[in-house]
Amino acid sequence: MNEPRRFAPDAPVRTRRYAIGCIGAGMIMAECHLAAYKEAGFPVVAIASRTRANAEKVATRWQIPTVHDTPEALIEDSDVEILDLAFPPDQQPALIRHALKQKHIKAILAQKPLALSLAEAIKLRDEAEAAGKILSVNQNMRYDQSMRVLKQVLEAGDLGQVVFAQIDMHAIPHWQPFLRNYDRLTLANMSVHHLDVLRFLFGEPDEITTLTRRDPRTAFDHRDGITISTLRFASGVLALSLEDVWSGPRQEGYRDDQHITWRVEGTEGVAKGSIGWPTGAPSTFSYASAKATGGEWVTPQWQTMWFPHAFIGVMEQLQHAVETGTAPALSVADNVRTMALVEAGYRSIKESRTVRLSEIPIH
């Protein structure tokens, strides 16, 4: 067997000196962003949320020195250099626009979806460019360890020409309460991870076909519950993204089997693995390559996880962009293309047809 490749499942920390102000005190901020920043040594200088009491609890837990009464007050704090937003997408654009006006704000990390519509996301992209500010979007699945290693294997050519790819999710997301007020659910808030990472791996798709049905567990009104999207790429890759947010009963005495697996098949090999998020375990990766492993299966291992460790890479790429004056890896311009793919999926659902990405203008 050939000598197996050396992989880098976690992004290196090259820059950690810019002061971060965090807006939001919910689960994703308290359990993921701040846990990651503490481990990486990123300086968090202030926090605010819709409720000061919630912000104070999180500040005490993570030893954040300043708590502001409002998100706007934090944005106006001259000690803050990078703004980290974890806020609902209907309210996020106004905060981004306020930050774009502040001389001391060097960069903004926004949540996905960036906004409730593609048109609004395009406006934010253009306004950030006009203001000369770096706007990045938190597509954190690109920093999941198995996805990073898969990308490295693909770039090395170990699988040859990719033929087929699949992400197969049977897991129950935590739907935030504010989602009840929107008419979009799974595609915009869960599938967006998978659609974005497929772009990260294989480039721009030519077309998407999406089918959906309601999720029996989700009591509030929604148009997209369980979703299945088929993507065709210019390279010939055919990809399937399945989000089964039902995944079976969830009740006392029922032992469910929530999981997310993925598989990529090429002319020279196969890679497969799992995403550890539903069970709180590290993601996994295995591959066999006719030319790189002699056809034997190789399984690198690591102890880090998507949640929270991927958030180190997300903030690091933004800090590094500020330090070097280069575009962030997770640029708003790139995210607009992911939002266009989500928009095409919704059009496919509405019109019961395959939608070409050329039908969705982003300029």
LOVO-16726 format. One record per residue (C-alpha): residue number from 1; residue in three letters; x, y, z. Coordinates in Angstrom, 2 decimals, padded with zeros to 5 digits. Example, Ala and Ser with C-alpha at 12.3 -4.5 7.8 and 13.67 -1.06 7.14 Angstrom:
BEGIN
{1 'ALA' {012.30 -004.50 007.80}}
{2 'SER' {013.67 -001.06 007.14}}
//
This chain:
BEGIN
{1 'MET' {000.00 000.00 000.00}}
{2 'ASN' {001.18 003.53 -000.75}}
{3 'GLU' {002.08 005.79 002.17}}
{4 'PRO' {-001.19 007.46 003.32}}
{5 'ARG' {-001.44 011.21 003.02}}
{6 'ARG' {-001.10 013.54 005.97}}
{7 'PHE' {-004.27 015.54 006.57}}
{8 'ALA' {-005.12 018.81 008.31}}
{9 'PRO' {-008.64 018.30 009.74}}
{10 'ASP' {-008.57 021.62 011.61}}
{11 'ALA' {-007.68 025.02 010.24}}
{12 'PRO' {-004.45 026.56 011.58}}
{13 'VAL' {-004.75 029.70 013.69}}
{14 'ARG' {-002.63 032.32 011.96}}
{15 'THR' {-004.20 035.48 013.42}}
{16 'ARG' {-005.86 036.09 016.78}}
{17 'ARG' {-005.31 039.72 017.72}}
{18 'TYR' {-008.50 041.57 016.71}}
{19 'ALA' {-011.06 042.49 019.36}}
{20 'ILE' {-014.43 040.78 018.86}}
{21 'GLY' {-017.84 042.07 019.88}}
{22 'CYS' {-020.59 039.44 019.97}}
{23 'ILE' {-024.29 040.08 019.41}}
{24 'GLY' {-026.58 037.27 020.55}}
{25 'ALA' {-026.65 035.11 023.66}}
{26 'GLY' {-028.46 032.00 022.47}}
{27 'MET' {-027.24 028.45 022.07}}
{28 'ILE' {-025.13 028.97 018.96}}
{29 'MET' {-023.23 031.88 020.53}}
{30 'ALA' {-022.94 030.51 024.05}}
{31 'GLU' {-022.10 026.91 023.15}}
{32 'CYS' {-020.25 027.23 019.83}}
{33 'HIS' {-018.84 030.66 018.99}}
{34 'LEU' {-017.57 031.53 022.46}}
{35 'ALA' {-016.35 028.03 023.29}}
{36 'ALA' {-014.32 028.05 020.08}}
{37 'TYR' {-012.95 031.54 020.64}}
{38 'LYS' {-011.87 030.66 024.19}}
{39 'GLU' {-009.98 027.61 022.96}}
{40 'ALA' {-008.32 029.52 020.12}}
{41 'GLY' {-007.41 032.54 022.24}}
{42 'PHE' {-009.47 035.04 020.25}}
{43 'PRO' {-010.11 038.21 022.31}}
{44 'VAL' {-013.81 038.83 022.98}}
{45 'VAL' {-014.25 042.29 024.50}}
{46 'ALA' {-018.02 042.85 024.55}}
{47 'ILE' {-021.41 041.19 024.19}}
{48 'ALA' {-025.02 042.31 023.77}}
{49 'SER' {-028.34 040.65 023.07}}
{50 'ARG' {-032.02 041.50 022.89}}
{51 'THR' {-032.16 040.93 026.67}}
{52 'ARG' {-029.36 042.33 028.82}}
{53 'ALA' {-029.87 039.66 031.49}}
{54 'ASN' {-029.15 036.90 028.98}}
{55 'ALA' {-026.05 038.70 027.77}}
{56 'GLU' {-024.85 039.10 031.36}}
{57 'LYS' {-025.16 035.36 032.02}}
{58 'VAL' {-023.12 034.51 028.96}}
{59 'ALA' {-020.59 037.24 029.76}}
{60 'THR' {-020.07 035.82 033.24}}
{61 'ARG' {-019.63 032.30 031.90}}
{62 'TRP' {-017.03 033.31 029.29}}
{63 'GLN' {-015.43 036.20 031.22}}
{64 'ILE' {-016.37 038.89 028.71}}
{65 'PRO' {-015.56 042.27 030.26}}
{66 'THR' {-018.27 044.50 028.77}}
{67 'VAL' {-022.03 043.99 028.43}}
{68 'HIS' {-023.97 046.53 026.37}}
{69 'ASP' {-027.66 047.32 026.77}}
{70 'THR' {-028.40 047.03 023.05}}
{71 'PRO' {-026.81 045.57 019.92}}
{72 'GLU' {-026.54 049.09 018.51}}
{73 'ALA' {-024.53 050.26 021.53}}
{74 'LEU' {-022.09 047.40 021.06}}
{75 'ILE' {-021.66 048.22 017.39}}
{76 'GLU' {-020.82 051.82 018.37}}
{77 'ASP' {-018.20 050.65 020.94}}
{78 'SER' {-014.85 051.84 019.57}}
{79 'ASP' {-013.05 048.93 021.26}}
{80 'VAL' {-014.79 046.46 018.91}}
{81 'GLU' {-012.91 045.68 015.70}}
{82 'ILE' {-014.77 042.58 014.49}}
{83 'LEU' {-018.52 042.23 014.86}}
{84 'ASP' {-019.83 038.68 015.37}}
{85 'LEU' {-023.59 038.39 014.76}}
{86 'ALA' {-025.84 035.56 015.88}}
{87 'PHE' {-029.20 037.18 015.24}}
{88 'PRO' {-032.40 036.34 013.32}}
{89 'PRO' {-032.12 037.00 009.57}}
{90 'ASP' {-035.00 039.47 009.53}}
{91 'GLN' {-033.11 041.69 012.02}}
{92 'GLN' {-029.53 040.99 010.94}}
{93 'PRO' {-029.42 043.29 007.85}}
{94 'ALA' {-030.16 046.44 009.89}}
{95 'LEU' {-027.33 045.61 012.30}}
{96 'ILE' {-024.95 044.95 009.41}}
{97 'ARG' {-025.83 048.30 007.87}}
{98 'HIS' {-025.27 050.07 011.18}}
{99 'ALA' {-021.86 048.40 011.47}}
{100 'LEU' {-020.89 049.41 007.94}}
{101 'LYS' {-021.13 053.05 009.06}}
{102 'GLN' {-018.66 052.65 011.95}}
{103 'LYS' {-015.03 053.55 011.24}}
{104 'HIS' {-013.69 051.25 013.96}}
{105 'ILE' {-015.43 048.11 012.63}}
{106 'LYS' {-012.97 046.31 010.37}}
{107 'ALA' {-015.03 043.21 009.58}}
{108 'ILE' {-018.40 041.57 010.19}}
{109 'LEU' {-019.23 037.90 010.60}}
{110 'ALA' {-022.91 037.32 009.83}}
{111 'GLN' {-025.06 034.24 010.34}}
{112 'LYS' {-026.71 032.33 007.55}}
{113 'PRO' {-029.08 032.85 006.02}}
{114 'LEU' {-027.66 036.32 005.54}}
{115 'ALA' {-031.15 037.73 004.96}}
{116 'LEU' {-034.69 036.56 004.26}}
{117 'SER' {-034.32 037.03 000.51}}
{118 'LEU' {-031.66 036.76 -002.15}}
{119 'ALA' {-032.37 040.35 -003.23}}
{120 'GLU' {-031.58 041.64 000.27}}
{121 'ALA' {-028.38 039.54 000.42}}
{122 'ILE' {-027.22 041.05 -002.89}}
{123 'LYS' {-027.84 044.56 -001.51}}
{124 'LEU' {-025.76 043.78 001.59}}
{125 'ARG' {-022.94 042.40 -000.57}}
{126 'ASP' {-022.87 045.59 -002.63}}
{127 'GLU' {-023.20 047.92 000.38}}
{128 'ALA' {-020.29 046.21 002.16}}
{129 'GLU' {-018.14 046.59 -000.93}}
{130 'ALA' {-019.07 050.25 -001.24}}
{131 'ALA' {-018.21 050.82 002.43}}
{132 'GLY' {-014.85 049.07 002.06}}
{133 'LYS' {-015.71 046.64 004.85}}
{134 'ILE' {-015.15 042.89 005.00}}
{135 'LEU' {-018.44 040.99 005.31}}
{136 'SER' {-018.21 037.24 005.87}}
{137 'VAL' {-020.95 034.64 006.36}}
{138 'ASN' {-020.74 031.80 008.87}}
{139 'GLN' {-020.94 028.74 006.57}}
{140 'ASN' {-019.29 026.65 009.26}}
{141 'MET' {-019.80 023.19 007.73}}
{142 'ARG' {-016.89 023.95 005.41}}
{143 'TYR' {-014.76 023.73 008.57}}
{144 'ASP' {-016.17 020.40 009.71}}
{145 'GLN' {-013.14 018.13 009.98}}
{146 'SER' {-014.42 015.46 007.59}}
{147 'MET' {-015.31 018.06 004.97}}
{148 'ARG' {-011.86 019.64 005.19}}
{149 'VAL' {-010.14 016.28 004.78}}
{150 'LEU' {-012.45 015.34 001.92}}
{151 'LYS' {-011.55 018.60 000.18}}
{152 'GLN' {-007.86 017.77 000.58}}
{153 'VAL' {-008.37 014.30 -000.93}}
{154 'LEU' {-010.31 015.78 -003.86}}
{155 'GLU' {-007.66 018.43 -004.52}}
{156 'ALA' {-004.97 015.74 -004.52}}
{157 'GLY' {-006.91 013.84 -007.17}}
{158 'ASP' {-007.02 010.66 -005.10}}
{159 'LEU' {-010.59 009.85 -006.14}}
{160 'GLY' {-010.00 010.64 -009.82}}
{161 'GLN' {-012.94 012.23 -011.61}}
{162 'VAL' {-015.88 012.53 -009.21}}
{163 'VAL' {-018.98 010.74 -010.45}}
{164 'PHE' {-021.52 010.89 -007.60}}
{165 'ALA' {-021.87 012.52 -004.17}}
{166 'GLN' {-024.48 012.27 -001.43}}
{167 'ILE' {-025.25 013.85 001.94}}
{168 'ASP' {-027.84 011.79 003.81}}
{169 'MET' {-029.27 013.43 006.94}}
{170 'HIS' {-031.75 011.81 009.32}}
{171 'ALA' {-031.65 014.14 012.31}}
{172 'ILE' {-033.87 016.61 014.17}}
{173 'PRO' {-032.67 020.23 014.12}}
{174 'HIS' {-033.36 022.72 016.86}}
{175 'TRP' {-035.72 025.14 015.13}}
{176 'GLN' {-035.32 028.54 016.78}}
{177 'PRO' {-038.63 030.16 017.84}}
{178 'PHE' {-038.23 033.05 015.40}}
{179 'LEU' {-038.52 030.63 012.46}}
{180 'ARG' {-042.26 030.39 013.15}}
{181 'ASN' {-042.61 033.84 011.60}}
{182 'TYR' {-041.02 032.90 008.26}}
{183 'ASP' {-042.44 030.97 005.33}}
{184 'ARG' {-039.17 029.09 004.72}}
{185 'LEU' {-037.79 026.38 006.96}}
{186 'THR' {-035.51 023.47 006.04}}
{187 'LEU' {-033.94 024.63 002.78}}
{188 'ALA' {-033.04 028.05 004.17}}
{189 'ASN' {-031.95 026.96 007.64}}
{190 'MET' {-030.62 023.37 007.40}}
{191 'SER' {-030.11 022.41 003.75}}
{192 'VAL' {-028.09 025.61 003.36}}
{193 'HIS' {-025.22 023.82 005.16}}
{194 'HIS' {-025.26 020.92 002.72}}
{195 'LEU' {-025.86 022.94 -000.45}}
{196 'ASP' {-023.03 025.28 000.49}}
{197 'VAL' {-020.58 022.48 001.24}}
{198 'LEU' {-021.41 020.80 -002.08}}
{199 'ARG' {-020.44 024.07 -003.78}}
{200 'PHE' {-017.27 024.15 -001.67}}
{201 'LEU' {-016.37 020.63 -002.83}}
{202 'PHE' {-017.46 020.61 -006.47}}
{203 'GLY' {-017.88 024.20 -007.68}}
{204 'GLU' {-020.98 025.79 -009.12}}
{205 'PRO' {-023.97 023.58 -009.98}}
{206 'ASP' {-025.79 024.05 -013.26}}
{207 'GLU' {-029.20 022.96 -011.98}}
{208 'ILE' {-031.20 021.80 -008.97}}
{209 'THR' {-034.38 019.80 -008.52}}
{210 'THR' {-035.97 019.88 -005.05}}
{211 'LEU' {-038.90 017.92 -003.64}}
{212 'THR' {-040.42 018.39 -000.20}}
{213 'ARG' {-043.17 017.35 002.19}}
{214 'ARG' {-044.27 018.66 005.57}}
{215 'ASP' {-042.54 017.40 008.69}}
{216 'PRO' {-045.12 015.78 011.02}}
{217 'ARG' {-043.23 016.93 014.12}}
{218 'THR' {-043.06 020.64 013.22}}
{219 'ALA' {-046.34 022.06 014.50}}
{220 'PHE' {-046.08 025.58 013.05}}
{221 'ASP' {-046.93 026.26 009.42}}
{222 'HIS' {-044.16 025.57 006.93}}
{223 'ARG' {-043.81 024.78 003.24}}
{224 'ASP' {-040.54 022.79 003.34}}
{225 'GLY' {-040.07 020.09 005.97}}
{226 'ILE' {-038.32 016.98 004.63}}
{227 'THR' {-036.34 018.02 001.53}}
{228 'ILE' {-034.52 016.14 -001.21}}
{229 'SER' {-032.39 018.09 -003.70}}
{230 'THR' {-030.58 016.70 -006.72}}
{231 'LEU' {-027.79 018.84 -008.18}}
{232 'ARG' {-025.98 018.50 -011.47}}
{233 'PHE' {-022.57 020.17 -011.87}}
{234 'ALA' {-020.80 021.29 -015.03}}
{235 'SER' {-018.11 018.68 -014.36}}
{236 'GLY' {-020.72 015.94 -014.62}}
{237 'VAL' {-020.98 015.32 -010.89}}
{238 'LEU' {-024.46 014.27 -009.80}}
{239 'ALA' {-025.14 015.07 -006.12}}
{240 'LEU' {-027.98 014.35 -003.72}}
{241 'SER' {-028.72 016.34 -000.56}}
{242 'LEU' {-031.34 014.76 001.73}}
{243 'GLU' {-032.62 016.48 004.89}}
{244 'ASP' {-034.97 014.13 006.72}}
{245 'VAL' {-035.82 016.34 009.69}}
{246 'TRP' {-038.49 013.86 010.81}}
{247 'SER' {-036.12 010.85 011.12}}
{248 'GLY' {-038.70 008.84 013.07}}
{249 'PRO' {-040.53 009.08 016.40}}
{250 'ARG' {-038.93 010.85 019.31}}
{251 'GLN' {-040.54 009.80 022.56}}
{252 'GLU' {-039.82 008.03 025.81}}
{253 'GLY' {-038.88 004.41 025.25}}
{254 'TYR' {-038.07 004.86 021.56}}
{255 'ARG' {-034.38 004.52 020.73}}
{256 'ASP' {-033.86 006.63 017.64}}
{257 'ASP' {-030.90 006.50 015.27}}
{258 'GLN' {-030.27 010.10 014.23}}
{259 'HIS' {-027.28 010.43 011.93}}
{260 'ILE' {-025.75 012.26 008.98}}
{261 'THR' {-023.61 010.32 006.53}}
{262 'TRP' {-021.96 011.28 003.26}}
{263 'ARG' {-020.35 009.47 000.33}}
{264 'VAL' {-018.32 010.57 -002.71}}
{265 'GLU' {-017.55 008.17 -005.55}}
{266 'GLY' {-014.89 008.76 -008.22}}
{267 'THR' {-013.19 006.92 -011.05}}
{268 'GLU' {-010.17 006.16 -008.81}}
{269 'GLY' {-011.76 005.68 -005.39}}
{270 'VAL' {-014.47 006.27 -002.83}}
{271 'ALA' {-014.63 008.42 000.30}}
{272 'LYS' {-017.31 008.13 002.96}}
{273 'GLY' {-017.95 009.37 006.46}}
{274 'SER' {-020.32 010.86 008.99}}
{275 'ILE' {-021.07 014.24 010.51}}
{276 'GLY' {-020.98 013.96 014.29}}
{277 'TRP' {-023.31 016.87 015.12}}
{278 'PRO' {-026.48 014.89 015.99}}
{279 'THR' {-024.70 012.77 018.61}}
{280 'GLY' {-022.00 015.18 019.79}}
{281 'ALA' {-019.13 013.09 018.46}}
{282 'PRO' {-016.25 013.80 016.06}}
{283 'SER' {-017.10 013.49 012.38}}
{284 'THR' {-015.54 010.49 010.62}}
{285 'PHE' {-013.74 009.94 007.32}}
{286 'SER' {-012.58 006.88 005.39}}
{287 'TYR' {-011.37 006.51 001.84}}
{288 'ALA' {-009.93 003.93 -000.54}}
{289 'SER' {-008.03 005.03 -003.63}}
{290 'ALA' {-006.67 002.82 -006.39}}
{291 'LYS' {-003.68 005.13 -006.79}}
{292 'ALA' {-003.16 006.66 -003.33}}
{293 'THR' {-003.92 003.81 -000.88}}
{294 'GLY' {-003.50 000.74 -003.08}}
{295 'GLY' {-007.21 000.12 -002.85}}
{296 'GLU' {-007.09 -000.24 000.95}}
{297 'TRP' {-009.35 001.75 003.25}}
{298 'VAL' {-007.61 004.48 005.26}}
{299 'THR' {-009.33 006.09 008.25}}
{300 'PRO' {-007.62 009.15 009.78}}
{301 'GLN' {-008.93 010.18 013.19}}
{302 'TRP' {-009.18 013.32 015.29}}
{303 'GLN' {-010.80 014.45 018.53}}
{304 'THR' {-012.19 017.81 017.45}}
{305 'MET' {-015.81 018.25 016.32}}
{306 'TRP' {-017.94 020.36 013.98}}
{307 'PHE' {-019.58 021.99 017.02}}
{308 'PRO' {-017.74 023.92 018.43}}
{309 'HIS' {-014.31 023.54 016.83}}
{310 'ALA' {-015.30 024.48 013.26}}
{311 'PHE' {-016.09 027.96 014.57}}
{312 'ILE' {-012.39 028.48 015.21}}
{313 'GLY' {-011.75 028.23 011.49}}
{314 'VAL' {-014.67 030.52 010.68}}
{315 'MET' {-013.43 033.36 012.89}}
{316 'GLU' {-009.79 032.72 012.00}}
{317 'GLN' {-010.38 033.15 008.27}}
{318 'LEU' {-011.95 036.53 009.01}}
{319 'GLN' {-009.17 037.65 011.34}}
{320 'HIS' {-006.62 036.58 008.72}}
{321 'ALA' {-008.46 038.54 006.03}}
{322 'VAL' {-008.27 041.68 008.18}}
{323 'GLU' {-004.59 041.08 008.91}}
{324 'THR' {-003.59 040.49 005.28}}
{325 'GLY' {-006.05 042.72 003.45}}
{326 'THR' {-007.26 039.77 001.41}}
{327 'ALA' {-010.76 038.45 000.81}}
{328 'PRO' {-012.06 036.06 003.48}}
{329 'ALA' {-012.49 032.39 002.58}}
{330 'LEU' {-016.17 032.78 003.49}}
{331 'SER' {-016.87 035.96 001.53}}
{332 'VAL' {-020.31 037.51 001.20}}
{333 'ALA' {-019.96 037.34 -002.59}}
{334 'ASP' {-019.52 033.58 -002.38}}
{335 'ASN' {-022.42 033.28 000.06}}
{336 'VAL' {-024.73 035.08 -002.34}}
{337 'ARG' {-024.15 032.15 -004.71}}
{338 'THR' {-025.23 029.73 -001.98}}
{339 'MET' {-028.33 031.83 -001.37}}
{340 'ALA' {-029.02 031.75 -005.11}}
{341 'LEU' {-028.86 027.95 -004.96}}
{342 'VAL' {-031.34 027.94 -002.06}}
{343 'GLU' {-033.58 030.32 -004.03}}
{344 'ALA' {-033.43 027.97 -007.02}}
{345 'GLY' {-034.46 025.11 -004.73}}
{346 'TYR' {-037.53 027.02 -003.57}}
{347 'ARG' {-038.42 027.85 -007.17}}
{348 'SER' {-038.09 024.16 -008.01}}
{349 'ILE' {-040.53 023.30 -005.21}}
{350 'LYS' {-043.01 025.99 -006.23}}
{351 'GLU' {-042.96 025.21 -009.95}}
{352 'SER' {-042.40 021.41 -009.72}}
{353 'ARG' {-039.47 021.42 -012.13}}
{354 'THR' {-035.72 021.47 -012.49}}
{355 'VAL' {-034.32 025.00 -012.20}}
{356 'ARG' {-031.11 026.10 -013.85}}
{357 'LEU' {-028.92 028.46 -011.82}}
{358 'SER' {-028.71 030.75 -014.83}}
{359 'GLU' {-032.36 031.60 -014.10}}
{360 'ILE' {-031.38 033.21 -010.77}}
{361 'PRO' {-029.55 036.52 -011.40}}
{362 'ILE' {-027.07 037.67 -008.75}}
{363 'HIS' {-025.54 040.75 -010.42}}
//
